[in-house]
Amino acid sequence: MKSAIEQLSTYKSVHLNPTNIKTHFVGIPLIIWSAFVMLNTIPFSLYSFGSTGLELNVAVLFACAVLIYYFALHAKLALGLVLFILPVLYTSFLVSRMEQAWPIAIGVFVIGWIFQLIGHKYEKAKPAFIDDLNQLLIGPFFLMAELYFMLGLERDLDEAITPLARDKRRALTHASKHDN
C-alpha cells in the first residue's frame, strides 16, 4: 500500500491551484453525500437500530471499510474524516427514505462533478483519478489534510507532500509537452 505521503503528493500534484482546491471543498462533499444517499437505498440491512430507524447497511459498511483504509494511511486525518462522515451517513440515510431520493442524489452528484470540472479548468490539469482510480478515495483524505494544514496542524505532513507534489507536477507538465 502506498503511504499517505505518496498518495497525498500524487493527488496534490494536480490540485495546486487555490481556486481548484476551493471548488473541491464544495464538489467532493456533494459527491460523497449523494453517493451515500444511493448506497443507503440498496435493500440490504444487517441490523436495524430500533426506533432511530438507522441501519447497519451497505452505506455504513462502505464507510467503515474506507475509514479503516484512512486509519491505515494516517490516524489523525482519519479521525477528522470520522467527524465528517457521521453526519453524512445520518443525513443521507434520512434522504434515502424519501420518495425522491434518487433524483435528489443524482442532481447533487451532477452539481458536485460540475464543481470538480470547473476547478480543473483553473488547474489546467486532469483529475487525479484519470490515471489511478484509487485517487477517488484520496480526494476526501486530501481535503481533510488541507483543512488540517489551514488550521496549522500536521505541518510536517504538509512540508513532506507539497515539494513532492510540485516535483510530480513539473514532471507531468514536462511529459505532456513532449507528448504534443
N, C-alpha and C positions, 0 to 999 in steps of 0.2 A: 504494500500500500504506500502510495506517495505521502510524504509528510505534509503537515499543514503549511509549511513554508513553500514547498513546491507547488501545492495546489493553489494557494493564495497568490503567489507570484505569477503563475500562469494566468489566473483569472484577471489579476490587476493589470497585466501587460496589455490587455485590450479594454481597460477601464481606468485610464489615467486622466481623462478629461473630467473636470469637476461637474460640468453640466450632465454628462453621461451618468456619472455616479448619482446625481440628484434624481434623474429620471428613473434609475434603478431602485431608489428608495421608495418610489411610488409603484413602479411596474411589478417588481418581484413580489412584494406582499400581496398585490392584487391577484397575481397568477397563483400564488400559493393558496390563498384563501379560496379562490374559485375551484382549484383542483381538489381541495379538501371538501368543498360542497359536493362535487361529483363523486369523490370516494365515499362520502357518507351516504350516498343514495344506493350503493351496492347492497343488495338484500342479503347480508351476511352479518350475523352478530354472534359473538362468543358468549357475551354476558350483558345483561341489562341491569343498570343501577336503579331499579325500582322507580320510585316516584319522580326522580330527577329527569327520567326519560333518556339519560345518557347511556351509551352502549360501548362495549368493547368490540369494535368493528374494524373494517379494513382501513379506515382513515387513522384510527388510533394505532393499529399495528404498523402501518406505514410510518407514522410519525415516530413511533418508538424505534423502529429499525434505523431511520435516518438519524435520530438523536444519538443512538449508540455509535454510529459512524462518526458523528461530530465529536462525541466524547473521546473516541479513539484518536481523532486528529488534535483536539485542543480542548481540554475540560473547561477552562474559563469561558471561552467563546460559546461552548455548548450550553453552559448554564444560562447565558443570555438568550440563546435560542429556545430553551425550555420556556422562559418567561414570555417569549414571542409566540410560541406555538400553542400554549394553553388557551388563550382567548381565541385564537384561530380555530382550534378544534371545537370549542364551545359554540361560537357564533356560526361556524359553517355547519355544525350539526343542526342547530335551530333552523337555519335557512333550508337545509336539505329536506326538512319535513314539510316545507311549503309546496303548494301545487306548482308554482312557477320556479322551482329550484333550478332546473336545467337552463331555462332561458336566462335567469339571473346569472348563473355561473358562467355560461358561455359569453354573455355580454361583458362581465367583469374580466374574464380571461382575455378577450379580444382587446379591451381597453388597456390591460396590463401589457400585452405584447406591443401595442401601439407606442406606449411609453418607452419600452425597451428599444424599439426600432428607431424612434426619434433620437434617443440617446446615442445610439451607434452612428447616426448621421453626424452628430457633433464629434464623436470619437474618430470617425473615418477609419474604423476597423470592424471586422466581422465579429459577431458574438463568439465567446469562448467555446460554447458547446458545439459549434460547427466542426471543430477538429477533435473534440473529446466530449462525448455525451455526459460523462461524469461531472463536467463543469456545470451542468444544470443543478446538481446538488450543491455545488460550491457557491453559487450565487447568494443564497441566504447566509451562508457562512462568511462570505466576503463582506456582505453588508453589516453583519454583526461586528466583524473585525474593524470595519471603517467607523462604526459607531463608537466602539471602544477607543479607537485612535482619536476621534473627535473629543472624547471625554478625558483624554490624557492617559488612558490605560493601555497596557501592553505595548509600551514604546519599543521594547526590544524586538517584538514581532514586527512592528511597522518598519523599524530600521533594518530588519533582515529581508523583508519581502519587497520593499519599494525599489532598492537598487537592482535586485534581480528582475523585477517586473520591467524596469526601464531597459535593462540589457536585453531581455526577451523581446521587447517591443522594437528595439533597434534591429535585432536580428530578423524579426518579421518584416519590418519595413525594407530592410536590405534585400531579403529574399523576394519580396513582391516586386521590387524594382528590377531585379534580374530576371523575373519570370515574364515581364512585359516586353 
